[in-house]
Each structure stands twice: as C-alpha cells, then as structure tokens.
Amino acid sequence: MQTHTDARTTGHRDSNYVIVVGGGRVGFYLAKELIEQGYEVLVIEKDEGGPRAAYIADQLGSAVIQGDGCEATVLEEAGSARAAMLIAVTGDDEDNLVACQVGKGKFGVPFTIARLNDPRNERLFKGLGIDVTVSATTAILDRIEMELPLHRLHRLLHLKKSDIDLVEVQLPDRAPVIGRPLKEVLLPQGSLIILLVDVEGTPRLPTNESVLRGGDEVIAITRGDTEDALRSVLTGQSGSI
C-alpha cells in the first residue's frame, strides 16, 4: 500500500491511483474493495479529528487523509495531479459535484464519478462535465421496471456531447399507438424509433408500415428535453422518466 507521502507525488498520471472523496459507508467499502483488487487508493474524509476518519485509518492504514475534498489544497495534497480517477461519494450532491469539477478542471483528472443522492440532479451533473453519475434510487427503480414494468422510459445510454439518449419503453396494451403503423405516430422532433422487440423477444427493424402492439419493447433515440413528450406519445402517460 502506498503511503500518505507517496500520494502527494506528482509528475505523471498513474493509471492505478484512485481518489475517493467521502469516507462514509459507501466510500469506505468502495475503497476497501479497490485496494483488494490491487489499486492504490486514497480516501479523503471531511470528519477531521472525528471517529470516522480514525476508523478508516485503523482499517485501511495510510489510505486516508482528513480534509474537505471540495478544496483545491486538499485535492492537491491527495495527489490529484497524478490520479487516474476521482470518485465523490459523500452524502451531499453539491460536494460531490464540486469535488469532481475541481479534480477535473484544476488537476486534469481524466475520469470522474459522482454519487447522486437526488436523481433529479443527473442532467445537471452531466451537463457540467461529470463523466459518470451513480444513483441508488435510479438503480432500484430500473430494477423495479425490469420486474414490474411501469411503462416508463428506461435510459440505456447517454451521449453527453449531443445530449441524445438511447431509451427503451414497453408499450402498455391500452396505449393510443397500439394497432397503428409507425407512419401514423407523430414522434417529438429529434426522436426516432430504431428497434422493436415483441413479447416473445423477437427483434424487428421498424418501417413506416410496422404496427405497434401491446407489450412491444420500443428502443428509440431522443433528445433529453423531449423524453417526457416521447413517453407520452408511446404510452399515453405523462410525467418524467
């Protein structure tokens, strides 16, 4: 394990070095797992002089420093100039955003991951340059959607530069589009259906004559600001994803 002094070394980017901001349960177990996988990890814990930092130090040794991971001086001390990744997992979304932005903007950290406590902040975070956001709430909702379809849009992929999402939705039996060919379905501007999967799991490429059926899985691309409108057209239900 690298020492605290080693963590301050700069001069080259180390693909094995990861900084974790936030030493709560998520940060501690994440750091522990990464260390066991052979990564060099440094946890920044804000609870200066408190029991949490002492506990992490007792469990992980020199892989923790005390300080505010939002502050440039602390991130500099942590060796952000050579870190390959910064992961901010505090219980405060604003702190996670700031830590990632300072790490990327001031120290050039190539890849940042931020924990989202409020999934409504996802678009803001991605718009401000955070590479990956992780939300336990969204993950649970996605799992529920897999087991108990709620006819909501499920985001499969986000293209950050163009603000385009790849989404899927299962068509409810009573949706207004059921029984209609695609040429009669008025999709929001910037949206395009690219694949249909029937209830037996058979995929088919859509054409203007393709008829939509209840239970079909629709794979589409759409802009971030038209997702609600696309959901409304395809399912007859309004509201956010």
C-alpha positions, 0 to 999 in steps of 0.5 A: 500500500502506498503511503500518505507521502507517496500520494502527494507525488506528482509528475505523471498520471498513474493509471492505478491511483484512485481518489475517493472523496467521502469516507462514509459507508459507501466510500469506505467499502468502495475503497476497501474493495479497490485496494483488494483488487490491487489499486492504490487508493486514497480516501479523503474524509471531511470528519477531521479529528472525528471517529470516522476518519480514525476508523478508516485509518485503523482499517485501511492504514495510510489510505486516508487523509482528513480534509474537505475534498471540495478544496483545491489544497486538499485535492492537491495534497491527495495527489490529484495531479497524478490520479487516474480517477476521482470518485465523490461519494459523500452524502451531499450532491453539491460536494460531490459535484464540486469535488469532481469539477475541481479534480477535473478542471484544476488537476486534469483528472481524466475520469470522474464519478459522482454519487447522486443522492437526488436523481433529479440532479443527473442532467445537471451533473452531466451537463457540467462535465461529470463523466459518470453519475451513480444513483441508488434510487435510479438503480432500484427503480430500473430494477423495479421496471425490469420486474414490474414494468411501469411503462416508463422510459428506461435510459440505456445510454447517454451521449453527453456531447449531443445530449441524445439518449438511447431509451427503451419503453414497453408499450402498455396494451391500452396505449393510443399507438397500439394497432397503428403503423409507425407512419401514423405516430407523430414522434417529438422532433429529434426522436426516432424509433430504431428497434422493436422487440415483441413479447416473445423477444423477437427483434424487428427493424421498424418501417413506416408500415410496422404496427405497434402492439401491446407489450412491444419493447420500443428502443428509440433515440431522443433528445433529453428535453423531449423524453417526457413528450416521447413517453407520452406519445408511446404510452399515453402517460405523462410525467418524467422518466 
